[in-house]
Amino acid sequence: MTNRQRILATINHELPDEIPTHFINIDEISPYLQHYNLVTKEELADEIGVCIRRIWPDYKKELSEVEANRLNTGLYEDLKPIGLFGTSGGVDSYSAEAGHAIPFFDIKTVKEIENYTWPNPDDWDFSKINDKIEKYNNRYAIMLGSWNPIFDQVFDFFSMDKAMEYLYLQPKLIEATIANIEDFYLKFYRKYFEAANGKADIFSMGDDFAGQNGMLISPDMWKKFLKPTYIKIFALAKEFDLYVWFHSCGVIEPVIGDLIDIGMDVWETVQAHLPGNEPEYMKREYGKNITFFGAINTQRTLPFGTPEEVRREVKDRIRILGKSGGYICGPDHHIKSHFPIENVIAMIDEIKSFRGEGYTI
C-alpha cells in the first residue's frame, strides 16, 4: 500500500498493511537532519514515515520575522490564518500580558467589531494549490488546512480572561466576533477547496476549549457559541468530499459525540495520559466512529522518559488504539527542541519495527 492508501484505509476503519504515522510538527528539524544525514524537509518526512503532506496557499503579504522563522525551521510549511487577523503575529498569546496587541481588549460595541479591518481571502494565492498537490503523485494523503481556531482566535482578540468573562457578561460581542471569523473562514476555505480540484483527501482544523481536567466552558456553552460554526465549516469540507480531521487538546469527551455527529472523522491529539482519555475507554466508546491520531505523550514520556519507556508506550498505544484499524501513530503535540533526540528516534524506530513485524492487530 502507498502512504495515502494506508491513511485512507485507517480513516475508513480498515486494517492497513502498516501502522500509518504522522507528526503535528517538529519545531526544529536541524538535529534530525544531522542525525539521519539528510538535507531537506521532504527527505526527513520520508525517513520518519510521515504519510501525509499538508498543502497551504501562499500568503501574498510580507511575513513577520516570527512567521518566516517558523516556516524555515519546522517540519511543515503551513502558514495559518491565525496571527494574520492582526492579533498575535503568528504566536498564540491569549492574554494581554503576553505582550501582543489585543485588538478588542477595550471594545464596547458590536459596531466596533464590525468596523474592524478583517482579513481578506484574496490576500492568499490559491493558484499553485493544484501544482503543489500534483508533485506528490498520489503517494501521500493530501491535507488542506491546519490549526485555524474559532475559540482560541476569540482569546487573541479579547485576551483569554476577558473572552471568558464576556461569554457570560457580553455575549453579543463574542457572537459578533465569531460571526466575522466564520465569514472569513467559509470564504477562505471555499477558495482553498476549489483550488485543490478534487485532489485532496483531508481537511484539518483545530480549536482548544478544554484543559487537562475537563472543558474550559460547559458543553451547553460550547453548543451555543462554537458548534454552529463547526457545523458550517465541516459541512463545507464534506461538500468537497474531504475527511474532517479535528485538533483539540485536553479532555473533550463531553462533546466528542457532538463532533462525531457533525462530521469529525479523525481526532487529534488524544492525550491518552489524561484522566478521562484512557485509550481503552476511548477505543471502546468511540473507536467505531472516529480514527485517533497522536497519543504518544509529549508532556512526560518524550521529553522526560527513557527510550525504553517511549518504546513501551508506542507498543501499548498501537495495541489498544490500533486494534482493527482507526489509529494513526505519532506524538500528541509538537516535538519541541528540548526533547532528547534519542527519545524521538526511539518512537520513530519502534513504529518502524512494529511495521516490520507486520500490522496484524
N, C-alpha and C positions, 0 to 999 in steps of 0.2 A: 504493500500500500504506500501511496505518497503521503507526505505530511498533511496535505489538505484532506485526503481521504480519511486519515486517522482522526482528525479533528471532527469532521462532519459525521463520521460513524459514531464517535463518542457522544456528540450532542444528540444524535438520534437514538442513543441508548443501545447501540450495537457494540459488540466487543471487537475492537481493532486488533491488529496483529501485534502492536506495541503500545505501551502507555504513552500518550502524547504529552508534550512538555511545552510550557510557556513561562515567561517571566513578565512581571509588570514592568520592571526596568532594572537595569544595573546602572547605578548613578555614575560610577566612574569605571570605565572599561579598560583603562590602560594596564592595570596589573594582570588582567585576564588575557589581554592581547600578548603581553610579555610571557605569561605562563605557557600559553599554547603556541607561542612563536608565530603569531598571526599579525596581519596589518590592518584589516578593515573590520568594520562592524558586521558586515554581511558574513564574512568568514567566521567571526565569533558566534553569530547566531546559529550558523550551521553546526559548528563544533559542539555547542552546548545543547543542541537538539530542539531549538525553538521552531515550532510547527506553524506559526502564524506570522504574517507580515502586515503591519499597520500602514495604511496609505492615508496621507494627510495633504490637503491642498496647501499651496504656497501662500504665505502672507505677503501682501504687496507693500506694506509699510516697513519702515526701518525697525528692526528688533532692538529691544533693550539689551544691555550688556548681560543681564541675568538670563534672558531668554536665549540669546546667542550662545552663551556658555553651556546651557542645558543641552542645546542641540549638538554641541561639539563633543561633549564628554560622556553622555549617556548612551545606552544601547539603542534607544529609539529616537528618531527624529519626528517628534509628534507635538508640534506647537499647537497649543489648545486655545480655544476662545477665552478660558479663564485668564484673567490678567489683561486681556485685550478689551475688557469692558472699561478700562481706565481705572481699575481699582488697585490691584496688588502688583502689577507689573510682572506677573508670572510666578509670584511667590505667595503661597497660601498664608494669609495673615490672620484673619478672623477677629482681630481686635485692634483698637486704636493704639494700644501700647506697642504693637509690632513695628511701628514707625512708618507705615504706609498711609497714603491718603485714604480716607474713609468718606466717600462722596456724600452719603446720606446721613452722616452722623448727627447733623443738626437740622435735618429736614423736618418740615412740619406739615406739608400738604401733599396730596396726590398730584396736584398741578406741577409742583416742583419736580416730582418724579417723571411726569410725562414730558417735561421740558428738558430733561437730561439728554445729553448727546449719546444716544445708544449706538452700538456698533452696527455697521452695515455689512451684510454678507458679501457685497461686492468688493470689500477690502481683501478678499481671498481670491486666488486664481485657481479655478477648478479645471482649467483646460488641459492640465497634464495628468489628471487622475487616471484616465484610461491607459495612457502610456506607462505610468508607474505600475499599474496592475499587470499589464501585458508582459513586462520584463520578467515576471516570475513564472510565466508559462505554466500556470495551473499547478505548480509544485507545492504551494503553501495555501492555507486558508487565508483569505484576504479580509482584513478587519478595517472598517471605517469607524471613525470616532475615537474618543479617549475619555478623559476624566469628565469634563463638561457638566458641572453640577448645577442644580437649581438651589437647593437649600444652602449649600456652602457658599454659593455666589451671593446669596442674600446676606450671609455673615460678612462677606467682604464689603458690601455696600453700607451696612449699618454698624458694623462691629458685632461680634458674636453676642456680647452681653445685651446690647440694645435690641438686636434682632429677636432674641429670646423673649425679652420683655414685650416687644411690640406685637408678637403673636397674640398676646392677651390684651394689651392696652391700646394698640393702634393697628388692628388687623387690616384696615383698608390700605395702609401704607405697604404692608407686606404683600397683600394681594396685588396691588398695582405694580410693585417691583417684579413679582413672579410673572405677571401677565406680560411685561415687557421682555423679560428674559425668555419666556416661552415663545413669544412672537419672533424674536431673533433666531432661536434655535430651529423652529419649524421652517423658516425661510432658508436658513443656512443648510440644514440637513437635506431639504428637498433638492437644492442645487447640487449638493455633495453626492447624494444618491443617484441623481440623474446622470451626473458626470461619470459614475462608475459603470454605466452602460450594462447593468445586469451581471457584472463580472465579480462582484464582491459577495462574501458569504455571511459576514457578521457585522452587526452594528454594536458598538461599545459606548457606554456612558457610565457615569458614576455619581454618587452623592452619599455623603456621610451624615446620618441622622441618628446614630446610636453610639454608645460608648461601650466600655468593656463589661459593664454590669447591666446593660439594657438600653432601651430607647432614650434619646435625649428629649423627645416630646412624646405625648401619648399617641397610641395608634389612631384615635379619633382625630387628633390634631393633624397627624400625618395624612389621613384620608381627606381632610378638609383642604389643606394647603398644597400638598405635594402630589398626591395620587392623580388628580385630574390632569396635571401637566404630563406626568409619566404616561398616562393612558394615550394622550395625543402623540407623544414622541414615539412610543412603542408601536402604535398603530401605523405611523408613517413608515417606520422601518419594515413592518410586516407588509405594507403595500408594495415594497420593493423586494420582497422575499428574503429578507435578512433575518438571521437569528439575532435575538436580543441578549447581549452579554452585559450584565449589570454589576458594577463595583459598589460595594458598601461594606465598610468595616464594622466591627463590633458585633453585638448581639441583636440582630434584626429579626429574630424568629417571630415576634408578634405580627410582622407584616409580610413575611415570606409568602404566605398563602395569597395575599393580595397581589404581590408582584408576579406570582405564577399565574394568577387569574388574568392579569392584564398583558401577559406575553413574555415574561422573563424566561429565557432558555438556559442561561448559564449564570451562576452566582460566583462572583469573585468578591471577597478574598478568602472566605471560610477560615476564620481564625479559630481553628479547632481546639486550641488550648483554653478558650474561654468557657466558663460555666454557662450552659445553655446551647453551646455549639458543638457538643460532643459528637464525634464522627459517626458513632453507631446510631445515635438518635437521628441525626440529620439524614443519614442514608436511609434509615427505615421510614422516616416520615415524609421525606421529600425526594428521595432518590429516583422515584419513578417519573417525576415531573421535571426535574432540572438536572443539569450537569454541574458539578462542582469544580472550581479551579482554585488552586492555592493550597492552603492547609499546612505548609511547612513553615514552622514558627520563626518569624523574623524578629520577635521580641526577646526570645531567650535562646532557642536551640542554635540558630545560625550565628548570632553574634557572640554568645557566651558558652555554648555547649562544646563538646568534643566532636571530632569527626565520627567517632563510633556512635555517639548519640544521634547525630544527624542521620546516619545510615539507618539506624533503628526506626527513627521517625518516618523516613521515606517509606520503608517497608510496611510499616503499620498503616500509614495513610493509604497506600495503594491496596493493601489487603482489604481494608474496610470500604473506603470510598470508591475504589476501582472495581468492586465486585459487580459483574455483569455490565461493565462499562459505566459511562457517566462521570468520569473523573479525568481531569487534565492536571498533571502533577507540576508543582512549582512552588516557589516561595509565596507566602501570603501577603507580602508587600515588597517594596523596593529592596534590592540588595544595596546596602549603604557602604560607603568607602571604608568604614571602620570594621566591617565584618572580616574575620580571619579568612583569607582566601582558601585555606585548606578545608574549612568547613563548607564553603560554597562548592568547591571542587568535589568534596565527598558527596554532596547532594547530587551533583551532576553525574558523577560516576555510578552512584547507586541506582539512579534511574536508568542509566545505560546498561548496567549489569542486569537489572530486572528485565529490561527489554531483551537482553541477550538470552535470558533463560526461556523466553517465550511467554507472551502475555496470555495466560490461560485462566485467569480468575473468572 
